């Protein structure tokens, strides 16, 4: 199962989600990420946060959703934060879609410790959701039931 994590810039939340998902993923699962307006580079703080958590960063890059036109995902999960009035990216493929909104840690203002804590808290939130995802009984879930479970996980 391929899961596409999408956000606006594909430089922080979607990258953190892709890396955490792949770090925890059992065989047969793969995450990729994209952005509606990709920044073109991953935020260094995102990469540092992943490294500090012992998660590999090889192959992570900021790209648009057109990168997957020839190999569409099974699921698309947007991770932009509606509360911040951010426009969520849209993926027009046939995949099941869900929204797991996350506040953008790159927008946190404060000293180094405050910003670091925000990135680590976001990564921990992503880990909680990914672990809940992998606990699902995939062999017994029809698409509508999977969508309901994805929506439930968004509240964790």
FIBA-362437 format. One record per residue: residue in one letter; x, y, z of N, C-alpha, C, O, CB in turn. Coordinates in steps of 0.05 Angstrom, whole numbers, padded with zeros to 5 digits, always signed. Glycine has a CB too. Layout:
! FIBA-362437
AXYZXYZXYZXYZXYZ ...
This chain:
! FIBA-362437
X+00017-00023+00000+00000+00000+00000+00018+00025+00000+00036+00028+00017-00019+00000+00024 X+00013+00042-00019+00027+00068-00021+00010+00090-00009-00013+00093-00017+00036+00074-00050 X+00022+00106+00009+00009+00128+00021+00023+00154+00014+00048+00156+00018+00008+00125+00052 X+00009+00173+00003+00020+00199-00004+00012+00219+00018-00012+00224+00022+00010+00208-00032 X+00032+00230+00031+00027+00252+00051+00031+00278+00036+00052+00282+00023+00047+00250+00075 X+00011+00295+00037+00012+00320+00023+00009+00344+00041-00005+00343+00061-00010+00322+00002 X+00024+00365+00035+00022+00391+00048+00028+00412+00027+00033+00406+00004+00041+00392+00073 X+00028+00436+00035+00031+00458+00016+00060+00458+00005+00064+00457-00020+00025+00484+00029 X+00080+00461+00022+00107+00464+00013+00123+00439+00010+00145+00438-00002+00122+00483+00031 X+00114+00417+00022+00128+00391+00022+00157+00396+00032+00176+00387+00020+00129+00379-00006 X+00159+00409+00055+00185+00414+00067+00186+00408+00096+00208+00408+00108+00193+00443+00062 X+00163+00403+00109+00163+00399+00138+00144+00376+00145+00152+00353+00148+00155+00425+00152 X+00118+00382+00149+00099+00362+00159+00096+00338+00142+00096+00315+00152+00072+00375+00163 X+00094+00341+00116+00092+00318+00098+00118+00302+00097+00117+00277+00095+00084+00327+00070 X+00140+00315+00099+00166+00302+00100+00169+00286+00126+00178+00263+00125+00189+00322+00097 X+00162+00299+00148+00164+00285+00174+00145+00260+00174+00153+00239+00184+00156+00304+00197 X+00122+00263+00162+00103+00241+00160+00113+00218+00143+00112+00195+00150+00076+00251+00149 X+00124+00225+00120+00135+00205+00102+00157+00189+00116+00157+00164+00115+00147+00218+00076 X+00176+00203+00129+00198+00190+00141+00190+00173+00165+00199+00150+00168+00219+00211+00151 X+00172+00183+00182+00163+00168+00205+00147+00143+00196+00152+00121+00206+00145+00185+00223 X+00129+00146+00177+00114+00124+00166+00132+00102+00156+00129+00079+00163+00095+00133+00144 X+00152+00109+00140+00170+00090+00129+00188+00077+00150+00196+00054+00148+00187+00102+00107 X+00194+00092+00170+00210+00082+00193+00195+00060+00208+00207+00040+00216+00217+00105+00212 X+00169+00063+00210+00152+00044+00225+00140+00022+00208+00130+00002+00218+00131+00058+00240 X+00140+00026+00182+00124+00010+00163+00133-00020+00162+00157-00025+00159+00125+00022+00136 X+00114-00037+00163+00120-00066+00158+00122-00070+00127+00115-00052+00112+00098-00085+00170 X+00132-00093+00119+00134-00098+00090+00107-00094+00076+00086-00101+00088+00145-00127+00085 X+00107-00083+00053+00083-00079+00037+00071-00051+00040+00051-00045+00027+00062-00099+00046 X+00083-00034+00057+00074-00007+00060+00096+00012+00053+00120+00007+00060+00064-00002+00089 X+00089+00034+00040+00109+00054+00033+00096+00082+00033+00073+00085+00023+00122+00048+00005 X+00109+00101+00044+00100+00129+00043+00117+00145+00024+00141+00140+00020+00101+00141+00071 X+00104+00164+00011+00116+00184-00006+00104+00211+00003+00085+00211+00018+00112+00178-00037 X+00115+00233-00007+00104+00258+00000+00106+00278-00023+00122+00274-00041+00118+00270+00025 X+00089+00298-00022+00088+00318-00043+00075+00343-00032+00063+00343-00011+00073+00308-00069 X+00077+00365-00048+00065+00390-00040+00051+00403-00064+00058+00399-00087+00085+00409-00029 X+00031+00419-00058+00016+00433-00079+00033+00456-00090+00031+00463-00113-00011+00444-00069 X+00050+00468-00073+00069+00489-00080+00095+00482-00067+00104+00496-00049+00059+00518-00071 X+00109+00461-00078+00133+00452-00065+00155+00473-00063+00159+00489-00081+00144+00428-00080 X+00167+00474-00040+00189+00493-00034+00214+00487-00051+00230+00504-00057+00195+00494-00004 X+00217+00461-00057+00240+00453-00073+00263+00443-00055+00283+00432-00065+00250+00476-00089 X+00261+00447-00029+00281+00437-00011+00267+00431+00016+00249+00445+00024+00304+00456-00007 X+00277+00411+00030+00267+00404+00056+00279+00423+00076+00303+00429+00075+00273+00374+00063 X+00263+00431+00095+00274+00449+00116+00296+00434+00132+00292+00411+00140+00251+00458+00136 X+00319+00446+00136+00340+00433+00151+00331+00424+00179+00340+00404+00189+00364+00452+00154 X+00313+00440+00191+00303+00433+00218+00287+00406+00217+00288+00391+00236+00285+00456+00230 X+00273+00402+00195+00258+00376+00192+00278+00353+00191+00274+00333+00205+00241+00377+00166 X+00299+00356+00176+00319+00335+00174+00333+00330+00200+00338+00307+00208+00340+00342+00152 X+00340+00351+00214+00353+00349+00240+00335+00335+00260+00344+00318+00275+00361+00377+00251 X+00310+00342+00260+00290+00329+00278+00289+00299+00273+00289+00283+00292+00262+00342+00275 X+00288+00291+00248+00287+00263+00241+00313+00249+00250+00312+00227+00262+00283+00259+00211 X+00336+00261+00245+00361+00249+00253+00363+00246+00284+00372+00226+00294+00385+00267+00243 X+00354+00266+00298+00354+00265+00327+00336+00242+00338+00341+00232+00359+00344+00292+00339 X+00316+00235+00322+00298+00213+00330+00308+00186+00319+00295+00166+00323+00270+00218+00319 X+00331+00186+00306+00342+00161+00295+00328+00151+00270+00328+00127+00264+00340+00140+00316 X+00316+00170+00255+00302+00163+00230+00318+00172+00206+00328+00194+00206+00273+00176+00230 X+00321+00154+00187+00337+00160+00164+00325+00182+00147+00301+00186+00146+00340+00135+00147 X+00343+00197+00134+00334+00220+00117+00341+00217+00088+00336+00234+00071+00346+00246+00128 X+00354+00195+00081+00362+00190+00053+00338+00190+00035+00318+00177+00040+00378+00164+00050 X+00340+00204+00013+00319+00204-00008+00297+00224-00003+00279+00227-00020+00308+00178-00010 X+00297+00238+00019+00275+00257+00024+00280+00282+00007+00302+00293+00006+00274+00265+00054 X+00259+00291-00007+00261+00315-00023+00234+00328-00026+00213+00315-00023+00272+00308-00051 X+00234+00354-00032+00209+00369-00036+00201+00368-00065+00217+00375-00083+00213+00398-00026 X+00177+00358-00070+00167+00355-00098+00137+00360-00099+00123+00360-00079+00175+00327-00109 X+00127+00363-00124+00099+00367-00128+00085+00340-00132+00098+00320-00137+00094+00385-00152 X+00058+00340-00131+00043+00315-00134+00044+00304-00162+00037+00281-00167+00014+00319-00126 X+00053+00321-00181+00056+00311-00209+00078+00289-00210+00079+00275-00230+00062+00334-00228 X+00095+00288-00190+00116+00267-00190+00105+00239-00189+00119+00220-00195+00134+00272-00166 X+00079+00236-00182+00067+00210-00179+00045+00204-00199+00029+00186-00195+00056+00207-00151 X+00043+00220-00220+00022+00216-00240+00023+00188-00252+00002+00177-00258+00025+00237-00262 X+00046+00177-00257+00048+00151-00270+00047+00128-00250+00046+00105-00258+00074+00150-00285 X+00048+00134-00224+00047+00113-00204+00031+00123-00180+00042+00130-00159+00076+00104-00195 X+00004+00126-00183-00012+00138-00162-00013+00122-00136-00010+00098-00136-00040+00142-00172 X-00017+00136-00114-00018+00123-00088-00045+00110-00083-00065+00115-00098-00012+00143-00065 X-00047+00093-00063-00072+00081-00054-00087+00100-00035-00112+00101-00036-00067+00054-00040 X-00072+00114-00019-00084+00133+00001-00070+00160-00002-00046+00161-00007-00081+00122+00030 X-00085+00181+00002-00073+00208+00004-00082+00220+00030-00106+00222+00036-00083+00226-00021 X-00062+00229+00046-00068+00241+00072-00056+00269+00072-00032+00272+00070-00056+00224+00095 X-00073+00289+00074-00064+00316+00076-00058+00322+00105-00072+00313+00123-00085+00337+00065 X-00037+00337+00110-00028+00343+00137-00026+00373+00142-00015+00382+00163-00001+00331+00142 X-00038+00389+00125-00038+00418+00130-00057+00425+00153-00073+00408+00160-00047+00434+00104 X-00055+00448+00164-00070+00456+00187-00093+00474+00180-00088+00498+00174-00052+00469+00208 X-00117+00464+00179-00140+00481+00172-00144+00504+00192-00153+00525+00184-00166+00463+00172 X-00137+00499+00217-00140+00520+00237-00125+00545+00230-00132+00567+00239-00132+00509+00264 X-00103+00542+00215-00087+00565+00208-00096+00577+00182-00082+00594+00170-00057+00557+00206 X-00119+00569+00172-00131+00579+00147-00113+00573+00123-00114+00587+00103-00135+00609+00149 X-00098+00551+00125-00080+00543+00103-00097+00527+00084-00113+00510+00092-00056+00527+00114 X-00093+00532+00059-00108+00517+00038-00095+00489+00035-00071+00487+00029-00108+00532+00011 X-00110+00468+00040-00100+00441+00037-00096+00435+00007-00112+00442-00009-00118+00421+00050 X-00075+00421+00001-00071+00413-00027-00092+00393-00036-00104+00379-00019-00043+00401-00031 X-00096+00391-00061-00116+00373-00072-00102+00353-00090-00085+00361-00107-00138+00388-00088 X-00108+00328-00088-00098+00307-00105-00121+00296-00120-00141+00287-00108-00083+00285-00088 X-00120+00296-00146-00142+00289-00163-00143+00259-00172-00158+00252-00190-00143+00306-00187 X-00127+00243-00160-00126+00214-00167-00149+00199-00154-00165+00210-00139-00100+00202-00160 X-00150+00173-00159-00172+00156-00149-00168+00146-00120-00184+00132-00110-00175+00132-00166 X-00147+00154-00107-00140+00145-00080-00161+00152-00059-00176+00172-00063-00113+00156-00072 X-00162+00137-00038-00178+00144-00014-00164+00168-00002-00139+00168+00001-00181+00120+00006 X-00179+00188+00007-00168+00212+00018-00176+00217+00047-00199+00211+00055-00176+00237+00001 X-00157+00228+00062-00163+00234+00090-00147+00259+00098-00128+00267+00083-00155+00210+00109 X-00154+00271+00120-00141+00295+00129-00131+00291+00158-00148+00287+00176-00159+00320+00127 X-00105+00293+00162-00094+00291+00189-00080+00317+00195-00055+00318+00196-00074+00266+00191 X-00095+00338+00199-00083+00365+00203-00063+00366+00225-00067+00355+00247-00105+00384+00208 X-00042+00381+00220-00020+00386+00240-00012+00415+00239-00010+00426+00217+00004+00367+00234 X-00009+00427+00262+00002+00454+00262+00030+00454+00251+00045+00434+00254+00001+00465+00292 X+00038+00475+00238+00064+00476+00225+00085+00485+00245+00085+00508+00254+00063+00496+00201 X+00103+00466+00253+00124+00474+00273+00143+00494+00262+00157+00508+00277+00138+00449+00282 X+00145+00497+00236+00164+00517+00224+00154+00545+00228+00169+00564+00224+00168+00511+00195 X+00129+00548+00237+00119+00575+00242+00120+00583+00271+00112+00605+00278+00090+00576+00233 X+00130+00565+00288+00133+00571+00317+00155+00591+00321+00177+00589+00310+00138+00545+00333 X+00149+00611+00336+00168+00632+00343+00178+00628+00371+00163+00619+00389+00156+00661+00340 X+00203+00634+00376+00214+00632+00403+00243+00624+00401+00256+00625+00380+00199+00611+00419 X+00254+00617+00424+00282+00610+00426+00286+00582+00414+00267+00568+00407+00292+00611+00455 X+00311+00574+00413+00319+00548+00401+00304+00525+00414+00294+00507+00400+00349+00544+00403 X+00302+00525+00440+00289+00503+00455+00259+00502+00448+00248+00480+00446+00293+00507+00485 X+00246+00525+00445+00218+00525+00438+00213+00514+00410+00194+00498+00407+00207+00554+00440 X+00229+00522+00391+00226+00512+00364+00232+00482+00362+00217+00467+00349+00244+00528+00344 X+00253+00474+00375+00260+00446+00376+00238+00429+00388+00231+00408+00377+00286+00441+00392 X+00226+00439+00410+00204+00425+00423+00180+00422+00404+00167+00402+00404+00196+00439+00449 X+00175+00443+00389+00152+00442+00370+00156+00421+00348+00137+00407+00342+00148+00470+00357 X+00180+00419+00338+00185+00399+00317+00184+00371+00329+00172+00353+00316+00213+00404+00305 X+00194+00367+00353+00193+00341+00365+00165+00333+00372+00157+00310+00370+00211+00340+00390 X+00149+00353+00381+00121+00347+00388+00105+00339+00363+00088+00321+00363+00108+00372+00401 X+00111+00353+00341+00097+00346+00315+00105+00318+00307+00088+00302+00299+00105+00366+00293 X+00130+00311+00309+00139+00284+00301+00126+00263+00319+00118+00241+00310+00170+00282+00303 X+00124+00269+00345+00111+00250+00364+00081+00246+00356+00071+00224+00358+00113+00260+00393 X+00068+00267+00349+00040+00266+00340+00038+00248+00315+00020+00232+00314+00029+00295+00334 X+00055+00252+00297+00056+00236+00272+00060+00206+00279+00047+00189+00268+00077+00246+00252 X+00078+00201+00298+00084+00174+00306+00059+00161+00318+00053+00137+00311+00107+00173+00326 X+00045+00175+00335+00020+00164+00346+00000+00156+00325-00011+00135+00326+00007+00185+00365 X-00003+00173+00305-00022+00167+00283-00012+00144+00266-00028+00127+00258-00026+00192+00266 X+00013+00144+00260+00024+00122+00244+00021+00095+00258+00013+00075+00246+00053+00127+00237 X+00026+00094+00284+00023+00069+00299-00006+00060+00299-00012+00036+00297+00034+00073+00328 X-00025+00079+00302-00053+00072+00300-00060+00062+00273-00076+00043+00270-00071+00097+00307 X-00049+00073+00252-00053+00064+00225-00044+00036+00221-00059+00019+00211-00039+00083+00205 X-00020+00029+00230-00009+00003+00226-00023-00018+00243-00021-00042+00238+00020+00003+00233 X-00038-00010+00264-00054-00028+00280-00080-00036+00268-00094-00053+00278-00058-00016+00308 X-00088-00024+00246-00113-00030+00233-00113-00058+00221-00093-00068+00212-00119-00009+00211 X-00137-00071+00220-00139-00097+00208-00144-00095+00178-00166-00099+00168-00163-00113+00221 X-00123-00089+00163-00126-00082+00134-00140-00104+00118-00154-00098+00099-00099-00077+00123 X-00135-00129+00125-00147-00151+00109-00178-00152+00112-00191-00164+00095-00136-00178+00117 X-00188-00139+00133-00217-00139+00137-00231-00112+00131-00255-00109+00135-00224-00147+00165 X-00216-00093+00122-00227-00066+00117-00234-00061+00088-00216-00062+00071-00208-00045+00127 X-00259-00056+00083-00268-00047+00057-00260-00017+00055-00255-00004+00075-00299-00051+00052 X-00259-00006+00031-00252+00023+00028-00267+00042+00046-00255+00060+00057-00255+00031-00001 X-00293+00039+00048-00309+00057+00065-00301+00055+00094-00300+00075+00109-00339+00052+00062 X-00296+00031+00104-00288+00027+00131-00260+00038+00136-00254+00049+00157-00289-00003+00138 X-00242+00034+00116-00215+00046+00119-00217+00076+00120-00202+00088+00136-00198+00037+00095 X-00234+00088+00105-00237+00118+00106-00246+00126+00133-00237+00146+00144-00257+00127+00084 X-00265+00112+00145-00275+00118+00172-00252+00116+00192-00250+00133+00210-00298+00099+00180 X-00236+00095+00190-00213+00092+00208-00193+00114+00205-00182+00124+00225-00200+00065+00204 X-00187+00122+00180-00169+00144+00175-00179+00170+00188-00164+00185+00200-00164+00148+00145 X-00205+00174+00186-00217+00198+00198-00216+00196+00229-00211+00217+00242-00247+00201+00190 X-00219+00173+00240-00217+00169+00269-00188+00175+00278-00184+00188+00298-00225+00140+00277 X-00169+00165+00263-00141+00169+00270-00134+00199+00270-00117+00208+00285-00122+00154+00251 X-00147+00214+00253-00142+00243+00251-00148+00257+00278-00138+00280+00282-00159+00256+00229 X-00163+00245+00295-00170+00257+00321-00150+00251+00343-00152+00261+00365-00197+00249+00330 X-00131+00233+00337-00111+00225+00357-00090+00246+00361-00071+00242+00377-00098+00198+00350 
